[in-house]
Amino acid sequence: MKIGLWWFHPYTLWVALGSLCALLWLWISAPQYGFKRAYVIRWIWLLTLCALLGGRLSYIVSNMRYFSEHPVAILHFQRTGGLYGVGVWGGGLCATWIWAIVSKRSCRDLFRLLAPAALCVATAAWWGCWEADCAWGQEIWIPHDWVRWLVVESPDFYHIVAPRYAVQILGALWALFLLGIVVDYPQQAYSVLTLYFVGIAGLTWLRADPTLYIGAWRVDFWLNLLLAVSVFLSHFNLRVR
């Protein structure tokens, strides 16, 4: 997409839009949770860096066969840009836990503040995947009536159009649905994030984009479940104390 004199990838534009909405949320909500705005923005830089680093490294590992043959492409973000969603979440969560430890603030407060922002970016990222033909679904030519509403005519990364599970749309709607819940019930941020990761783990059963496998299961299935368990245990530990 061309804006002025510059060309932008549709995925980049959607993520940028989601990030702007997330920053607006943080700017408005920070005082409500006892945080100074300037203080939050400083930590958001670290959180963003960790999320991008985690997403990029995991993307490289998941496509190691290509990058081992083209190592220079690792730095060519315009041609071979890519982030692995579960890696982005993992990096962001690690930065959040570091934030809590260093600042001696409650993880509960941080999750209440950050969960809506994170789900806002996730919603935009999933919709960006729909626009950019990434994270595409499996082909299904004769769907049963009860799954017909999950199927759309869409392309894969190689522009092959076929009836596929609408994974990107389902991911965006799931993130948007949970965003609405966590905005109304911020005290349930841990539960909402746990549900998000469980739902995205379930969506991996419908995905067809290439990735690494552990046995018969996609590695992102296991990683999303790991994130769900990590968030759940964090909440449990807080309640015990």
N, C-alpha and C positions, 0 to 999 in steps of 0.2 A: 504494500500500500504506500502511495506517495503522499507525503505531507510537505508542502512547500517544495524545497529542492532536495529533500531527503526521502529515501525509501526505507520503510520499516516493515519488518516481518509481522504478520498479523498476530502471532503468538506473543511477540514482544510488546505490541500495543495493548493487548488484553492484560498481560501481566502488569504493565505500567499503570493501566487504569485501576486494576485491583489494588496495586500498591499505594496509589494516591488515595483511594478510598480508605485503605487501612491506616495510612498516616493521619488522615482527617479524623478517623475514629480515635486514634491514640491521642491526638492533640485535644480533642473535646473531652475524652473520658479520663485522662491521666489524673486531673485534680480530684475526681470523684473517688479514686482509689488511693489517695494520699501520696501521689507522685508529682514532682515538679516536671513540667513539660520539657525543659532543657535537659533534665536528668534522664528522662525516658528516651529522648532522641539520641543521646550519646550511647546508650545501651543498644538502641535499635540498629546503630551502625555495626556493632559487633554481631548482633543476632543475624543481620542481613548477610554479613560476610561469611559467617559460619554456615548459614543456609545455602548460599551460593557455592561455597567450597564443597560442602557435603554433596550437593546435587551434581556438581561437575565431576567430582572424583568418582562417585557411584555410576555416573553415566559412562565415564571412560572405562571403568571396570566391566560394566555390563556389555560394552562393545569393544572388549579388549582385542578381539581378533582383527578388527579393522584398524584400531589405533596402534597395534603392534607392527602392522605393515606400513602405516602412515603416521609415525610419531609426531611429525611437525604439525599435523592436523589438530593436535591437542590444543594448540594456541591459536588456531584459526577459527575464532568464535563466529565470524560472519558466515563461513562456509560450513563448518561442522559444529555449530553451536548446539548445545543440548544440556538439559538438566534432568536428572532422575528424580521424580517426585518424592519417593520415599527417602532419598538421600537429603533432599531439601528439608523435609520434616525432621529427619534425624539430626541434622546440623542445627536447625533452629531450636529443637528441644534441648540439645546439649548446651547451647548458649544460654537458654533460659535457666537451666539448672545452675550453670556457672554464675549467672546474674544473682540468683537467690543465695548462693553460698557466699559470694564476695560481699554483697550488700547486706547480708543477714536479713533479707526480707522473706516473707512467707511465699512459698510456691503457689499457694492458694490465691493470693492477691495478684501475682504475676499472670497466672493462667486466666483469671477473670478479665484482666486487662487485655491480654494478648490473643486469647482464643478467637474473639470476633474478627480481629485484624487478620489472623492467619487464615481463617475460613473465608474471608473476603478475597484474599489472594488466591486461595485454592479454587474458589468458584470461577474466578477470572482465568486461571491457568487451565482448568478443564475446558472452559469454553474456547480458550485460545487453541487448545489441542484439536477441537472440532474444526476450527478455521484453518489450522495448519496441517491437518491430516496426520496427527501423531496419536499414539495410544489407541489405535483403531481396534474395532471389535472383530470377532470371528464371523466368517461367512455362514449364513444360514438360509438356504434356498427355499425350503418348505417349512416355515415355522408353524408350530401348533397355534391354535387360536389364542391360548392363554399367554403366549409370549409375543404375539404379533405386534403388540404395541411397543415392544422393546427393539424392534427392527426398523432400520431405515436404509435407504439406498445411499451409500457413502463410499468414498475412496479410501484406499490405504496410502501408505507413504509413496507407493509406486504408481499412484493415480489409477488403480484398477477399481472401477466402481462395481459394487455388488451389494446385495442385501446383507447387512451386518447388524450385530448387536450395537445399539447406540451407546457405547461405553462412555464416550466423552460427555454426552448430554446427561446420562445418568449420574456421572460423577459430579457434574456442575449442579444438578438439581439436588443431589444428596448434600453437598457442601452448603448450598443456599438454604435448604431446609433446616439444617443444623445451625446455620448462622442465625436464622430467625429465633430459634429456641434459646441459644446462648445469650442473645441480646436481651431477651425477656427474662431469662433465668440465669444470670451470670454465676450464681453459686453452684450451678451444675456444669461448669466448664470442663471439669475432669471427665464427667460422664459423657458429655457431648463429644469431646475429642476421642475418647475411647470408642464410642459408637462410629465416629468418622472412620477411624482406622479399620475397624471390623468390617464396615461397609465397603471400603476400598479394597480390602483383602478379598471380599466376596466378588467384587468386580473383576479381579484378575482371572477368574474362571471363564470370563467372556472375552478376554483380550486376545489379540492375535499378533501384536507387535513382538518382535524377537527380544529375548532376554535370556538370562542364565536360568538353569533349572537345578533344583535339588530333588533328586528322584524324579517323580512324575509331576512335581509342583513347581510353579514359577517361584523364583527367589523373592520377588516382590510380595507374593502372598505371605511368606514367612516373615519378611521384614515388617510388613504392616501389622501383622499379629504381634510381633515383638514390640513395636511402638505402642500398640494398644495395651499390652500387658505392663509396659513401663509406666505409662500414664496412670493406669489403674492402681498399680502398686504405690506410686507416689501419693495418690490420694489416700490410700489405705494407711500408709505410714503417718501421714499428717493427722489422720483421725485418731490413730493410736496415741500419738503424743498429746 
